[in-house]
Amino acid sequence: AQTVTQSQPEMSVQEAETVTLSCTYDTSESDYYLFWYKQPPSRQMILVIRQEAYKQQNATENRFSVNFQKAAKSFSLKISDSQLGDAAMYFCAYRFPFMNRDDKIIFGKGTRLHILP
Amino acid sequence: DTAVSQTPKYLVTQMGNDKSIKCEQNLGHDTMYWYKQDSKKFLKIMFSYNNKELIINETVPNRFSPKSPDKAHLNLHINSLELGDSAVYFCASSSPGRTYEQYFGPGTRLTVT
């Protein structure tokens, strides 16, 4: 069964510094999707970044970038120039391939990120 | 122009009661989902519906019954509420085709006393 593991329950980073959140996953599929979602105290789930497994190029969205290592089944999130508004719970997530009947997202247990002023 | 909306946002009720949570999406998506987030923030899928047809039912107790009157709505009815049902329930939707993003509602915090 597919699993998503986030080994860091909590992390802290100084404002303006860079932080990397780790995620590993397990799947036998070759085509799938990976995401990082952010959940601030408002509890709204916000998509931060997405990666399609068939794309070798790492996704980037402004200050957020990923290091996608398909063979190692690793998908880490790097946040550059950390800001106070980045403080939140971050979830790594896996979605089955398109047209797979098991159409759902599997979430990791989350990493709570604290930003120190 | 809210994409995925849920009502109510907060629900406090006593054990044994029956309650419903409503979800609506105005994105034209075919597939809708219910996720449960427990007190440790763990998010897990409960149900998914595609065009009003139940696709996924993740071993959720029979007391939980989703209902999809049309593809824009997916409601969650819970019978005989138990203390362990206290959680945040998220509705989500996604579009057909090769797009893959799920859009989440704001969540409903259910507290059973």
Interface residues (C-beta under 8 A of the other chain):
Chain A: Y33 F35 Q39 S42 R43 Q44 M45 L47 R50 E52 M89 F91 R95 F98 R101 D102 D103 K104 I105 I106 F107 K109 G110
Chain B: T31 Y33 Y35 K40 K41 F42 L43 K44 I45 S48 N50 I55 I56 E58 V88 F90 A92 S94 R98 Y100 E101 Q102 F104 P106 G107 R109
